[in-house]
Amino acid sequence: MEPAIVDVKIEAPTIALIFEETTCPLFDCKTIGTLFEKIAIKEGYKLADKSLPDFIFEMGLHYADGNSAGGLTSVFLNGKLSLKNTSGKILWLKDLETTKGVGTNMEEAKSKAFEAFPEFFRERVYFQQGIDAIK
């Protein structure tokens, strides 16, 4: 009997980033989405339609009021990032550390907090931590 020849095709798993509904009206989610895409591709994942991926990152961000003093107002940007599989089981969950913004009014403080967030987020390699949880 001759050995069987098997042609195995290995495909990269698919991955997507979904923002909670309340997140993107408050923020420009494109910056975080671009960061996610770069990391996912570098790690060998294919980007997928948000309805059919093998793995889903879900992100939610919100502001909390800080203090007002000396004509300045502060706000805090908080959030959560989770990684789920296709059945919805949470594989990894991270409370995102607080980013502070300070400005002469609430809108400027919010803008400053979000301007600082992408770099803060990149430095803490949250997407990388989640991807490592898949492996």
N, CA, C and O atoms as a Tinker XYZ file with bonds, in Angstrom:
   540  protein
     1  N      0.839000   -1.174000    0.000000    73     2
     2  CA     0.000000    0.000000    0.000000    64     1     3
     3  C      0.889000    1.244000    0.000000    63     2     4     5
     4  O      1.822000    1.349000    0.796000    81     3
     5  N      0.595000    2.174000   -0.889000    73     3     6
     6  CA     1.371000    3.401000   -0.995000    64     5     7
     7  C      0.871000    4.424000    0.024000    63     6     8     9
     8  O     -0.317000    4.465000    0.343000    81     7
     9  N      1.790000    5.247000    0.531000    73     7    10
    10  CA     1.353000    6.279000    1.483000    64     9    11
    11  C      0.464000    7.306000    0.776000    63    10    12    13
    12  O      0.646000    7.598000   -0.406000    81    11
    13  N     -0.481000    7.835000    1.513000    73    11    14
    14  CA    -1.381000    8.857000    0.976000    64    13    15
    15  C     -0.670000   10.202000    0.922000    63    14    16    17
    16  O      0.135000   10.530000    1.794000    81    15
    17  N     -0.971000   10.947000   -0.080000    73    15    18
    18  CA    -0.439000   12.303000   -0.189000    64    17    19
    19  C     -1.569000   13.252000    0.192000    63    18    20    21
    20  O     -2.644000   13.250000   -0.406000    81    19
    21  N     -1.290000   14.048000    1.192000    73    19    22
    22  CA    -2.296000   14.984000    1.691000    64    21    23
    23  C     -1.786000   16.399000    1.458000    63    22    24    25
    24  O     -0.667000   16.744000    1.837000    81    23
    25  N     -2.615000   17.198000    0.838000    73    23    26
    26  CA    -2.279000   18.598000    0.603000    64    25    27
    27  C     -2.992000   19.414000    1.682000    63    26    28    29
    28  O     -4.218000   19.530000    1.680000    81    27
    29  N     -2.214000   19.969000    2.591000    73    27    30
    30  CA    -2.789000   20.724000    3.705000    64    29    31
    31  C     -2.628000   22.212000    3.428000    63    30    32    33
    32  O     -1.532000   22.696000    3.145000    81    31
    33  N     -3.727000   22.913000    3.514000    73    31    34
    34  CA    -3.702000   24.352000    3.334000    64    33    35
    35  C     -3.990000   24.994000    4.686000    63    34    36    37
    36  O     -5.062000   24.794000    5.257000    81    35
    37  N     -3.044000   25.757000    5.191000    73    35    38
    38  CA    -3.214000   26.406000    6.482000    64    37    39
    39  C     -3.514000   27.880000    6.229000    63    38    40    41
    40  O     -2.745000   28.579000    5.569000    81    39
    41  N     -4.627000   28.334000    6.757000    73    39    42
    42  CA    -5.006000   29.725000    6.595000    64    41    43
    43  C     -4.835000   30.453000    7.924000    63    42    44    45
    44  O     -5.012000   29.877000    8.997000    81    43
    45  N     -4.497000   31.701000    7.823000    73    43    46
    46  CA    -4.355000   32.514000    9.024000    64    45    47
    47  C     -5.728000   32.742000    9.639000    63    46    48    49
    48  O     -6.712000   32.915000    8.920000    81    47
    49  N     -5.796000   32.742000   10.963000    73    47    50
    50  CA    -7.077000   33.057000   11.599000    64    49    51
    51  C     -7.470000   34.504000   11.301000    63    50    52    53
    52  O     -6.618000   35.350000   11.031000    81    51
    53  N     -8.750000   34.764000   11.352000    73    51    54
    54  CA    -9.244000   36.109000   11.089000    64    53    55
    55  C     -9.548000   36.813000   12.404000    63    54    56    57
    56  O     -9.853000   36.180000   13.415000    81    55
    57  N     -9.459000   38.122000   12.364000    73    55    58
    58  CA    -9.608000   38.914000   13.578000    64    57    59
    59  C    -10.264000   40.241000   13.215000    63    58    60    61
    60  O    -10.085000   40.744000   12.106000    81    59
    61  N    -11.022000   40.804000   14.147000    73    59    62
    62  CA   -11.696000   42.086000   13.908000    64    61    63
    63  C    -11.717000   42.900000   15.193000    63    62    64    65
    64  O    -11.614000   42.356000   16.293000    81    63
    65  N    -11.851000   44.200000   15.036000    73    63    66
    66  CA   -11.995000   45.129000   16.157000    64    65    67
    67  C    -13.361000   45.772000   16.059000    63    66    68    69
    68  O    -13.728000   46.318000   15.018000    81    67
    69  N    -14.112000   45.706000   17.146000    73    67    70
    70  CA   -15.445000   46.302000   17.203000    64    69    71
    71  C    -15.462000   47.282000   18.371000    63    70    72    73
    72  O    -15.022000   46.958000   19.474000    81    71
    73  N    -15.967000   48.469000   18.119000    73    71    74
    74  CA   -16.112000   49.467000   19.169000    64    73    75
    75  C    -17.542000   49.446000   19.686000    63    74    76    77
    76  O    -18.482000   49.291000   18.907000    81    75
    77  N    -17.714000   49.600000   21.003000    73    75    78
    78  CA   -19.063000   49.719000   21.550000    64    77    79
    79  C    -19.728000   50.931000   20.915000    63    78    80    81
    80  O    -19.058000   51.892000   20.538000    81    79
    81  N    -21.042000   50.879000   20.799000    73    79    82
    82  CA   -21.788000   51.932000   20.103000    64    81    83
    83  C    -21.512000   53.324000   20.643000    63    82    84    85
    84  O    -21.479000   54.288000   19.879000    81    83
    85  N    -21.316000   53.440000   21.943000    73    83    86
    86  CA   -21.128000   54.763000   22.545000    64    85    87
    87  C    -19.711000   55.298000   22.393000    63    86    88    89
    88  O    -19.458000   56.459000   22.715000    81    87
    89  N    -18.787000   54.483000   21.912000    73    87    90
    90  CA   -17.386000   54.895000   21.850000    64    89    91
    91  C    -17.088000   55.831000   20.681000    63    90    92    93
    92  O    -16.570000   56.927000   20.896000    81    91
    93  N    -17.399000   55.433000   19.474000    73    91    94
    94  CA   -16.971000   56.211000   18.305000    64    93    95
    95  C    -17.663000   57.568000   18.155000    63    94    96    97
    96  O    -17.046000   58.482000   17.608000    81    95
    97  N    -18.889000   57.751000   18.601000    73    95    98
    98  CA   -19.402000   59.121000   18.543000    64    97    99
    99  C    -18.570000   60.082000   19.407000    63    98   100   101
   100  O    -18.530000   61.281000   19.132000    81    99
   101  N    -17.916000   59.567000   20.437000    73    99   102
   102  CA   -17.106000   60.413000   21.311000    64   101   103
   103  C    -15.689000   60.597000   20.796000    63   102   104   105
   104  O    -15.058000   61.617000   21.072000    81   103
   105  N    -15.178000   59.615000   20.044000    73   103   106
   106  CA   -13.771000   59.589000   19.664000    64   105   107
   107  C    -13.618000   59.368000   18.178000    63   106   108   109
   108  O    -14.529000   58.892000   17.502000    81   107
   109  N    -12.442000   59.725000   17.682000    73   107   110
   110  CA   -12.052000   59.345000   16.332000    64   109   111
   111  C    -11.432000   57.957000   16.440000    63   110   112   113
   112  O    -10.245000   57.830000   16.742000    81   111
   113  N    -12.212000   56.934000   16.199000    73   111   114
   114  CA   -11.764000   55.550000   16.379000    64   113   115
   115  C    -10.799000   55.090000   15.288000    63   114   116   117
   116  O    -10.212000   54.014000   15.398000    81   115
   117  N    -10.632000   55.884000   14.252000    73   115   118
   118  CA    -9.771000   55.502000   13.138000    64   117   119
   119  C     -8.322000   55.298000   13.586000    63   118   120   121
   120  O     -7.651000   54.383000   13.107000    81   119
   121  N     -7.835000   56.143000   14.500000    73   119   122
   122  CA    -6.451000   56.038000   14.968000    64   121   123
   123  C     -6.205000   54.695000   15.642000    63   122   124   125
   124  O     -5.208000   54.030000   15.360000    81   123
   125  N     -7.105000   54.294000   16.527000    73   123   126
   126  CA    -6.965000   53.021000   17.232000    64   125   127
   127  C     -7.155000   51.866000   16.246000    63   126   128   129
   128  O     -6.456000   50.857000   16.329000    81   127
   129  N     -8.098000   52.012000   15.316000    73   127   130
   130  CA    -8.328000   50.976000   14.306000    64   129   131
   131  C     -7.108000   50.735000   13.438000    63   130   132   133
   132  O     -6.797000   49.591000   13.109000    81   131
   133  N     -6.412000   51.800000   13.063000    73   131   134
   134  CA    -5.199000   51.672000   12.254000    64   133   135
   135  C     -4.110000   50.951000   13.034000    63   134   136   137
   136  O     -3.424000   50.089000   12.486000    81   135
   137  N     -3.946000   51.290000   14.296000    73   135   138
   138  CA    -2.970000   50.611000   15.150000    64   137   139
   139  C     -3.286000   49.123000   15.239000    63   138   140   141
   140  O     -2.391000   48.287000   15.117000    81   139
   141  N     -4.561000   48.792000   15.452000    73   139   142
   142  CA    -4.998000   47.398000   15.527000    64   141   143
   143  C     -4.655000   46.647000   14.241000    63   142   144   145
   144  O     -4.109000   45.544000   14.290000    81   143
   145  N     -4.973000   47.240000   13.098000    73   143   146
   146  CA    -4.725000   46.582000   11.815000    64   145   147
   147  C     -3.241000   46.291000   11.611000    63   146   148   149
   148  O     -2.877000   45.206000   11.156000    81   147
   149  N     -2.388000   47.250000   11.942000    73   147   150
   150  CA    -0.941000   47.052000   11.774000    64   149   151
   151  C     -0.445000   45.887000   12.628000    63   150   152   153
   152  O      0.331000   45.057000   12.154000    81   151
   153  N     -0.884000   45.822000   13.869000    73   151   154
   154  CA    -0.439000   44.758000   14.769000    64   153   155
   155  C     -0.974000   43.408000   14.310000    63   154   156   157
   156  O     -0.239000   42.421000   14.291000    81   155
   157  N     -2.254000   43.361000   13.940000    73   155   158
   158  CA    -2.861000   42.098000   13.506000    64   157   159
   159  C     -2.150000   41.542000   12.278000    63   158   160   161
   160  O     -1.850000   40.349000   12.223000    81   159
   161  N     -1.883000   42.382000   11.307000    73   159   162
   162  CA    -1.210000   41.936000   10.087000    64   161   163
   163  C      0.217000   41.489000   10.405000    63   162   164   165
   164  O      0.675000   40.463000    9.901000    81   163
   165  N      0.916000   42.255000   11.237000    73   163   166
   166  CA     2.285000   41.884000   11.615000    64   165   167
   167  C      2.335000   40.516000   12.288000    63   166   168   169
   168  O      3.303000   39.774000   12.122000    81   167
   169  N      1.289000   40.182000   13.049000    73   167   170
   170  CA     1.227000   38.908000   13.761000    64   169   171
   171  C      0.687000   37.765000   12.906000    63   170   172   173
   172  O      0.570000   36.635000   13.379000    81   171
   173  N      0.355000   38.059000   11.641000    73   171   174
   174  CA    -0.068000   37.006000   10.726000    64   173   175
   175  C     -1.564000   36.741000   10.684000    63   174   176   177
   176  O     -1.990000   35.705000   10.173000    81   175
   177  N     -2.362000   37.648000   11.206000    73   175   178
   178  CA    -3.816000   37.494000   11.163000    64   177   179
   179  C     -4.371000   38.202000    9.943000    63   178   180   181
   180  O     -3.810000   39.188000    9.463000    81   179
   181  N     -5.479000   37.682000    9.453000    73   179   182
   182  CA    -6.204000   38.351000    8.381000    64   181   183
   183  C     -7.285000   39.201000    9.025000    63   182   184   185
   184  O     -7.915000   38.789000    9.999000    81   183
   185  N     -7.494000   40.383000    8.479000    73   183   186
   186  CA    -8.578000   41.236000    8.962000    64   185   187
   187  C     -9.874000   40.725000    8.364000    63   186   188   189
   188  O     -9.932000   40.363000    7.189000    81   187
   189  N    -10.908000   40.701000    9.182000    73   187   190
   190  CA   -12.169000   40.100000    8.742000    64   189   191
   191  C    -13.318000   41.076000    8.884000    63   190   192   193
   192  O    -13.244000   42.070000    9.607000    81   191
   193  N    -14.378000   40.757000    8.169000    73   191   194
   194  CA   -15.638000   41.448000    8.354000    64   193   195
   195  C    -16.042000   41.277000    9.815000    63   194   196   197
   196  O    -15.820000   40.219000   10.406000    81   195
   197  N    -16.619000   42.290000   10.379000    73   195   198
   198  CA   -16.943000   42.266000   11.806000    64   197   199
   199  C    -17.969000   41.190000   12.198000    63   198   200   201
   200  O    -18.137000   40.910000   13.385000    81   199
   201  N    -18.643000   40.596000   11.238000    73   199   202
   202  CA   -19.642000   39.585000   11.568000    64   201   203
   203  C    -19.115000   38.150000   11.488000    63   202   204   205
   204  O    -19.795000   37.228000   11.939000    81   203
   205  N    -17.919000   37.938000   10.926000    73   203   206
   206  CA   -17.456000   36.569000   10.701000    64   205   207
   207  C    -16.036000   36.237000   11.159000    63   206   208   209
   208  O    -15.492000   35.246000   10.672000    81   207
   209  N    -15.402000   36.978000   12.045000    73   207   210
   210  CA   -14.014000   36.648000   12.386000    64   209   211
   211  C    -13.900000   35.467000   13.345000    63   210   212   213
   212  O    -14.858000   35.091000   14.020000    81   211
   213  N    -12.695000   34.896000   13.381000    73   211   214
   214  CA   -12.414000   33.839000   14.359000    64   213   215
   215  C    -12.274000   34.435000   15.763000    63   214   216   217
   216  O    -12.638000   33.805000   16.756000    81   215
   217  N    -11.742000   35.654000   15.828000    73   215   218
   218  CA   -11.542000   36.338000   17.105000    64   217   219
   219  C    -11.987000   37.787000   16.973000    63   218   220   221
   220  O    -11.809000   38.411000   15.927000    81   219
   221  N    -12.570000   38.316000   18.049000    73   219   222
   222  CA   -13.081000   39.688000   18.041000    64   221   223
   223  C    -12.530000   40.440000   19.251000    63   222   224   225
   224  O    -12.685000   40.003000   20.391000    81   223
   225  N    -11.889000   41.569000   18.987000    73   223   226
   226  CA   -11.565000   42.512000   20.044000    64   225   227
   227  C    -12.739000   43.479000   20.150000    63   226   228   229
   228  O    -13.192000   44.017000   19.139000    81   227
   229  N    -13.231000   43.702000   21.360000    73   227   230
   230  CA   -14.275000   44.701000   21.594000    64   229   231
   231  C    -13.707000   45.766000   22.513000    63   230   232   233
   232  O    -13.112000   45.463000   23.547000    81   231
   233  N    -13.901000   47.023000   22.121000    73   231   234
   234  CA   -13.375000   48.128000   22.913000    64   233   235
   235  C    -14.481000   49.121000   23.247000    63   234   236   237
   236  O    -15.307000   49.464000   22.402000    81   235
   237  N    -14.477000   49.564000   24.471000    73   235   238
   238  CA   -15.385000   50.607000   24.914000    64   237   239
   239  C    -14.616000   51.655000   25.687000    63   238   240   241
   240  O    -13.810000   51.326000   26.558000    81   239
   241  N    -14.859000   52.905000   25.375000    73   239   242
   242  CA   -14.204000   54.015000   26.055000    64   241   243
   243  C    -15.248000   55.009000   26.537000    63   242   244   245
   244  O    -16.291000   55.179000   25.906000    81   243
   245  N    -14.966000   55.661000   27.653000    73   243   246
   246  CA   -15.860000   56.706000   28.150000    64   245   247
   247  C    -15.065000   57.722000   28.972000    63   246   248   249
   248  O    -13.959000   57.448000   29.437000    81   247
   249  N    -15.659000   58.889000   29.132000    73   247   250
   250  CA   -15.048000   59.945000   29.928000    64   249   251
   251  C    -15.651000   59.979000   31.315000    63   250   252   253
   252  O    -16.830000   59.675000   31.498000    81   251
   253  N    -14.842000   60.350000   32.289000    73   251   254
   254  CA   -15.318000   60.626000   33.648000    64   253   255
   255  C    -14.818000   62.018000   34.006000    63   254   256   257
   256  O    -13.675000   62.372000   33.717000    81   255
   257  N    -15.677000   62.799000   34.633000    73   255   258
   258  CA   -15.292000   64.146000   35.028000    64   257   259
   259  C    -14.184000   64.110000   36.064000    63   258   260   261
   260  O    -14.161000   63.263000   36.957000    81   259
   261  N    -13.273000   65.048000   35.917000    73   259   262
   262  CA   -12.193000   65.206000   36.887000    64   261   263
   263  C    -12.490000   66.400000   37.774000    63   262   264   265
   264  O    -13.608000   66.563000   38.262000    81   263
   265  N    -11.492000   67.224000   37.975000    73   263   266
   266  CA   -11.620000   68.391000   38.842000    64   265   267
   267  C    -11.529000   69.665000   38.034000    63   266   268   269
   268  O    -11.056000   69.670000   36.897000    81   267
   269  N    -11.994000   70.752000   38.643000    73   267   270
   270  CA   -11.827000   72.083000   38.070000    64   269   271
   271  C    -11.146000   72.947000   39.116000    63   270   272   273
   272  O    -11.592000   73.025000   40.261000    81   271
   273  N    -10.061000   73.596000   38.712000    73   271   274
   274  CA    -9.342000   74.474000   39.622000    64   273   275
   275  C     -8.482000   75.428000   38.808000    63   274   276   277
   276  O     -7.905000   75.053000   37.787000    81   275
   277  N     -8.408000   76.658000   39.276000    73   275   278
   278  CA    -7.537000   77.637000   38.633000    64   277   279
   279  C     -7.864000   77.876000   37.179000    63   278   280   281
   280  O     -6.971000   78.191000   36.393000    81   279
   281  N     -9.124000   77.736000   36.797000    73   279   282
   282  CA    -9.522000   77.957000   35.413000    64   281   283
   283  C     -9.288000   76.773000   34.491000    63   282   284   285
   284  O     -9.507000   76.876000   33.284000    81   283
   285  N     -8.846000   75.653000   35.044000    73   283   286
   286  CA    -8.618000   74.455000   34.238000    64   285   287
   287  C     -9.577000   73.342000   34.655000    63   286   288   289
   288  O     -9.973000   73.240000   35.817000    81   287
   289  N     -9.934000   72.528000   33.695000    73   287   290
   290  CA   -10.835000   71.399000   33.922000    64   289   291
   291  C    -10.119000   70.130000   33.499000    63   290   292   293
   292  O     -9.391000   70.122000   32.506000    81   291
   293  N    -10.323000   69.059000   34.250000    73   291   294
   294  CA    -9.721000   67.785000   33.872000    64   293   295
   295  C    -10.799000   66.728000   33.656000    63   294   296   297
   296  O    -11.869000   66.770000   34.263000    81   295
   297  N    -10.490000   65.791000   32.785000    73   295   298
   298  CA   -11.345000   64.629000   32.556000    64   297   299
   299  C    -10.451000   63.399000   32.479000    63   298   300   301
   300  O     -9.250000   63.496000   32.227000    81   299
   301  N    -11.060000   62.248000   32.700000    73   299   302
   302  CA   -10.337000   60.983000   32.631000    64   301   303
   303  C    -10.978000   60.113000   31.569000    63   302   304   305
   304  O    -12.202000   60.008000   31.491000    81   303
   305  N    -10.152000   59.496000   30.761000    73   303   306
   306  CA   -10.600000   58.572000   29.722000    64   305   307
   307  C    -10.343000   57.159000   30.232000    63   306   308   309
   308  O     -9.202000   56.793000   30.513000    81   307
   309  N    -11.397000   56.372000   30.349000    73   307   310
   310  CA   -11.317000   54.999000   30.851000    64   309   311
   311  C    -11.911000   54.059000   29.813000    63   310   312   313
   312  O    -12.571000   54.496000   28.870000    81   311
   313  N    -11.672000   52.774000   29.993000    73   311   314
   314  CA   -12.284000   51.827000   29.074000    64   313   315
   315  C    -11.944000   50.390000   29.375000    63   314   316   317
   316  O    -11.245000   50.078000   30.339000    81   315
   317  N    -12.462000   49.514000   28.517000    73   315   318
   318  CA   -12.210000   48.081000   28.595000    64   317   319
   319  C    -11.916000   47.575000   27.192000    63   318   320   321
   320  O    -12.431000   48.090000   26.200000    81   319
   321  N    -11.076000   46.553000   27.140000    73   319   322
   322  CA   -10.770000   45.866000   25.892000    64   321   323
   323  C    -10.890000   44.384000   26.170000    63   322   324   325
   324  O    -10.256000   43.864000   27.088000    81   323
   325  N    -11.708000   43.696000   25.373000    73   323   326
   326  CA   -11.859000   42.251000   25.559000    64   325   327
   327  C    -11.591000   41.541000   24.247000    63   326   328   329
   328  O    -11.696000   42.122000   23.166000    81   327
   329  N    -11.243000   40.277000   24.368000    73   327   330
   330  CA   -11.025000   39.406000   23.216000    64   329   331
   331  C    -11.966000   38.224000   23.367000    63   330   332   333
   332  O    -11.965000   37.543000   24.393000    81   331
   333  N    -12.766000   37.986000   22.341000    73   331   334
   334  CA   -13.730000   36.884000   22.372000    64   333   335
   335  C    -13.506000   35.964000   21.182000    63   334   336   337
   336  O    -12.975000   36.369000   20.148000    81   335
   337  N    -13.929000   34.704000   21.359000    73   335   338
   338  CA   -13.888000   33.781000   20.222000    64   337   339
   339  C    -15.244000   33.816000   19.515000    63   338   340   341
   340  O    -16.110000   34.614000   19.874000    81   339
   341  N    -15.428000   32.966000   18.524000    73   339   342
   342  CA   -16.659000   33.005000   17.727000    64   341   343
   343  C    -17.906000   32.660000   18.533000    63   342   344   345
   344  O    -19.009000   33.068000   18.168000    81   343
   345  N    -17.745000   31.913000   19.623000    73   343   346
   346  CA   -18.919000   31.581000   20.442000    64   345   347
   347  C    -19.228000   32.672000   21.468000    63   346   348   349
   348  O    -20.198000   32.563000   22.217000    81   347
   349  N    -18.408000   33.719000   21.502000    73   347   350
   350  CA   -18.639000   34.816000   22.436000    64   349   351
   351  C    -17.947000   34.654000   23.779000    63   350   352   353
   352  O    -18.103000   35.494000   24.665000    81   351
   353  N    -17.187000   33.584000   23.935000    73   351   354
   354  CA   -16.471000   33.354000   25.183000    64   353   355
   355  C    -15.326000   34.363000   25.289000    63   354   356   357
   356  O    -14.562000   34.550000   24.342000    81   355
   357  N    -15.218000   35.006000   26.448000    73   355   358
   358  CA   -14.145000   35.965000   26.679000    64   357   359
   359  C    -12.852000   35.206000   26.952000    63   358   360   361
   360  O    -12.765000   34.427000   27.901000    81   359
   361  N    -11.849000   35.443000   26.108000    73   359   362
   362  CA   -10.549000   34.800000   26.244000    64   361   363
   363  C     -9.573000   35.664000   27.029000    63   362   364   365
   364  O     -8.632000   35.164000   27.645000    81   363
   365  N     -9.816000   36.972000   26.995000    73   363   366
   366  CA    -8.903000   37.916000   27.626000    64   365   367
   367  C     -9.665000   39.212000   27.851000    63   366   368   369
   368  O    -10.470000   39.613000   27.010000    81   367
   369  N     -9.420000   39.866000   28.973000    73   367   370
   370  CA   -10.109000   41.114000   29.314000    64   369   371
   371  C     -9.127000   42.035000   30.003000    63   370   372   373
   372  O     -8.355000   41.610000   30.862000    81   371
   373  N     -9.162000   43.296000   29.621000    73   371   374
   374  CA    -8.245000   44.271000   30.211000    64   373   375
   375  C     -8.989000   45.571000   30.496000    63   374   376   377
   376  O     -9.636000   46.136000   29.615000    81   375
   377  N     -8.886000   46.037000   31.743000    73   375   378
   378  CA    -9.344000   47.384000   32.058000    64   377   379
   379  C     -8.262000   48.328000   31.576000    63   378   380   381
   380  O     -7.100000   48.199000   31.959000    81   379
   381  N     -8.640000   49.272000   30.741000    73   379   382
   382  CA    -7.657000   50.209000   30.209000    64   381   383
   383  C     -7.370000   51.273000   31.259000    63   382   384   385
   384  O     -8.284000   51.842000   31.855000    81   383
   385  N     -6.109000   51.526000   31.470000    73   383   386
   386  CA    -5.724000   52.506000   32.474000    64   385   387
   387  C     -6.230000   53.886000   32.085000    63   386   388   389
   388  O     -6.489000   54.167000   30.915000    81   387
   389  N     -6.363000   54.721000   33.075000    73   387   390
   390  CA    -6.907000   56.056000   32.890000    64   389   391
   391  C     -5.915000   56.982000   32.196000    63   390   392   393
   392  O     -4.730000   57.014000   32.528000    81   391
   393  N     -6.428000   57.734000   31.225000    73   391   394
   394  CA    -5.658000   58.788000   30.580000    64   393   395
   395  C     -6.308000   60.108000   30.961000    63   394   396   397
   396  O     -7.525000   60.254000   30.846000    81   395
   397  N     -5.522000   61.059000   31.409000    73   395   398
   398  CA    -6.049000   62.337000   31.879000    64   397   399
   399  C     -5.851000   63.410000   30.819000    63   398   400   401
   400  O     -4.824000   63.460000   30.143000    81   399
   401  N     -6.855000   64.263000   30.692000    73   399   402
   402  CA    -6.758000   65.425000   29.825000    64   401   403
   403  C     -7.104000   66.671000   30.610000    63   402   404   405
   404  O     -8.014000   66.647000   31.439000    81   403
   405  N     -6.395000   67.757000   30.364000    73   403   406
   406  CA    -6.624000   69.019000   31.071000    64   405   407
   407  C     -6.763000   70.127000   30.041000    63   406   408   409
   408  O     -5.983000   70.208000   29.092000    81   407
   409  N     -7.765000   70.984000   30.236000    73   407   410
   410  CA    -7.976000   72.100000   29.327000    64   409   411
   411  C     -8.718000   73.225000   30.003000    63   410   412   413
   412  O     -9.073000   73.140000   31.178000    81   411
   413  N     -8.949000   74.280000   29.248000    73   411   414
   414  CA    -9.658000   75.440000   29.802000    64   413   415
   415  C    -11.163000   75.207000   29.898000    63   414   416   417
   416  O    -11.872000   75.944000   30.583000    81   415
   417  N    -11.642000   74.177000   29.206000    73   415   418
   418  CA   -13.058000   73.791000   29.316000    64   417   419
   419  C    -13.164000   72.277000   29.112000    63   418   420   421
   420  O    -12.177000   71.615000   28.792000    81   419
   421  N    -14.348000   71.751000   29.297000    73   419   422
   422  CA   -14.558000   70.302000   29.232000    64   421   423
   423  C    -14.207000   69.728000   27.861000    63   422   424   425
   424  O    -13.590000   68.666000   27.782000    81   423
   425  N    -14.585000   70.408000   26.786000    73   423   426
   426  CA   -14.309000   69.893000   25.442000    64   425   427
   427  C    -12.811000   69.850000   25.150000    63   426   428   429
   428  O    -12.320000   68.892000   24.553000    81   427
   429  N    -12.089000   70.878000   25.567000    73   427   430
   430  CA   -10.640000   70.875000   25.355000    64   429   431
   431  C     -9.976000   69.767000   26.180000    63   430   432   433
   432  O     -9.058000   69.101000   25.701000    81   431
   433  N    -10.440000   69.573000   27.415000    73   431   434
   434  CA    -9.893000   68.509000   28.272000    64   433   435
   435  C    -10.147000   67.135000   27.653000    63   434   436   437
   436  O     -9.261000   66.280000   27.665000    81   435
   437  N    -11.350000   66.915000   27.113000    73   435   438
   438  CA   -11.663000   65.645000   26.447000    64   437   439
   439  C    -10.756000   65.438000   25.238000    63   438   440   441
   440  O    -10.239000   64.343000   25.016000    81   439
   441  N    -10.575000   66.490000   24.470000    73   439   442
   442  CA    -9.728000   66.409000   23.291000    64   441   443
   443  C     -8.287000   66.063000   23.680000    63   442   444   445
   444  O     -7.654000   65.235000   23.025000    81   443
   445  N     -7.776000   66.677000   24.719000    73   443   446
   446  CA    -6.401000   66.404000   25.179000    64   445   447
   447  C     -6.267000   64.952000   25.657000    63   446   448   449
   448  O     -5.258000   64.300000   25.387000    81   447
   449  N     -7.268000   64.457000   26.357000    73   447   450
   450  CA    -7.217000   63.072000   26.841000    64   449   451
   451  C     -7.182000   62.103000   25.667000    63   450   452   453
   452  O     -6.409000   61.145000   25.670000    81   451
   453  N     -8.023000   62.353000   24.661000    73   451   454
   454  CA    -8.039000   61.430000   23.539000    64   453   455
   455  C     -6.801000   61.564000   22.673000    63   454   456   457
   456  O     -6.344000   60.575000   22.099000    81   455
   457  N     -6.239000   62.779000   22.565000    73   455   458
   458  CA    -4.992000   62.951000   21.810000    64   457   459
   459  C     -3.869000   62.121000   22.430000    63   458   460   461
   460  O     -3.035000   61.565000   21.716000    81   459
   461  N     -3.853000   62.040000   23.753000    73   459   462
   462  CA    -2.799000   61.295000   24.453000    64   461   463
   463  C     -3.047000   59.789000   24.422000    63   462   464   465
   464  O     -2.109000   59.006000   24.574000    81   463
   465  N     -4.299000   59.375000   24.227000    73   463   466
   466  CA    -4.662000   57.969000   24.359000    64   465   467
   467  C     -3.969000   57.027000   23.374000    63   466   468   469
   468  O     -3.477000   55.987000   23.812000    81   467
   469  N     -3.899000   57.323000   22.071000    73   467   470
   470  CA    -3.266000   56.356000   21.155000    64   469   471
   471  C     -1.829000   56.018000   21.530000    63   470   472   473
   472  O     -1.439000   54.851000   21.474000    81   471
   473  N     -1.033000   57.017000   21.910000    73   471   474
   474  CA     0.350000   56.736000   22.289000    64   473   475
   475  C      0.395000   55.940000   23.589000    63   474   476   477
   476  O      1.171000   54.994000   23.724000    81   475
   477  N     -0.433000   56.329000   24.528000    73   475   478
   478  CA    -0.550000   55.600000   25.793000    64   477   479
   479  C     -0.922000   54.142000   25.511000    63   478   480   481
   480  O     -0.344000   53.220000   26.086000    81   479
   481  N     -1.882000   53.955000   24.632000    73   479   482
   482  CA    -2.376000   52.630000   24.273000    64   481   483
   483  C     -1.275000   51.815000   23.589000    63   482   484   485
   484  O     -1.088000   50.637000   23.894000    81   483
   485  N     -0.565000   52.434000   22.681000    73   483   486
   486  CA     0.523000   51.771000   21.941000    64   485   487
   487  C      1.627000   51.329000   22.908000    63   486   488   489
   488  O      2.145000   50.218000   22.800000    81   487
   489  N      1.980000   52.199000   23.846000    73   487   490
   490  CA     3.056000   51.886000   24.802000    64   489   491
   491  C      2.717000   50.679000   25.672000    63   490   492   493
   492  O      3.611000   49.932000   26.072000    81   491
   493  N      1.450000   50.486000   25.964000    73   491   494
   494  CA     1.058000   49.389000   26.842000    64   493   495
   495  C      0.768000   48.102000   26.079000    63   494   496   497
   496  O      0.382000   47.100000   26.681000    81   495
   497  N      0.944000   48.117000   24.793000    73   495   498
   498  CA     0.808000   46.969000   23.900000    64   497   499
   499  C     -0.418000   46.094000   24.221000    63   498   500   501
   500  O     -0.308000   44.869000   24.279000    81   499
   501  N     -1.568000   46.718000   24.425000    73   499   502
   502  CA    -2.772000   45.981000   24.766000    64   501   503
   503  C     -3.191000   44.996000   23.678000    63   502   504   505
   504  O     -3.536000   43.855000   23.983000    81   503
   505  N     -3.167000   45.420000   22.413000    73   503   506
   506  CA    -3.545000   44.479000   21.349000    64   505   507
   507  C     -2.587000   43.300000   21.325000    63   506   508   509
   508  O     -3.008000   42.159000   21.137000    81   507
   509  N     -1.314000   43.567000   21.511000    73   507   510
   510  CA    -0.328000   42.492000   21.523000    64   509   511
   511  C     -0.606000   41.521000   22.663000    63   510   512   513
   512  O     -0.483000   40.310000   22.485000    81   511
   513  N     -0.977000   42.037000   23.831000    73   511   514
   514  CA    -1.302000   41.176000   24.970000    64   513   515
   515  C     -2.490000   40.268000   24.638000    63   514   516   517
   516  O     -2.481000   39.080000   24.960000    81   515
   517  N     -3.500000   40.834000   23.997000    73   515   518
   518  CA    -4.667000   40.045000   23.622000    64   517   519
   519  C     -4.328000   38.988000   22.592000    63   518   520   521
   520  O     -4.774000   37.847000   22.704000    81   519
   521  N     -3.544000   39.353000   21.593000    73   519   522
   522  CA    -3.139000   38.390000   20.567000    64   521   523
   523  C     -2.317000   37.267000   21.197000    63   522   524   525
   524  O     -2.458000   36.103000   20.825000    81   523
   525  N     -1.463000   37.624000   22.151000    73   523   526
   526  CA    -0.678000   36.590000   22.846000    64   525   527
   527  C     -1.586000   35.624000   23.587000    63   526   528   529
   528  O     -1.230000   34.458000   23.756000    81   527
   529  N     -2.747000   36.079000   24.032000    73   527   530
   530  CA    -3.687000   35.196000   24.727000    64   529   531
   531  C     -4.291000   34.157000   23.783000    63   530   532   533
   532  O     -4.737000   33.101000   24.231000    81   531
   533  N     -4.308000   34.444000   22.493000    73   531   534
   534  CA    -4.807000   33.471000   21.509000    64   533   535
   535  C     -3.810000   32.350000   21.347000    63   534   536   537
   536  O     -4.198000   31.189000   21.220000    81   535
   537  N     -2.541000   32.676000   21.349000    73   535   538
   538  CA    -1.485000   31.702000   21.092000    64   537   539
   539  C     -1.380000   30.780000   22.227000    63   538   540
   540  O     -0.545000   29.876000   22.213000    81   539
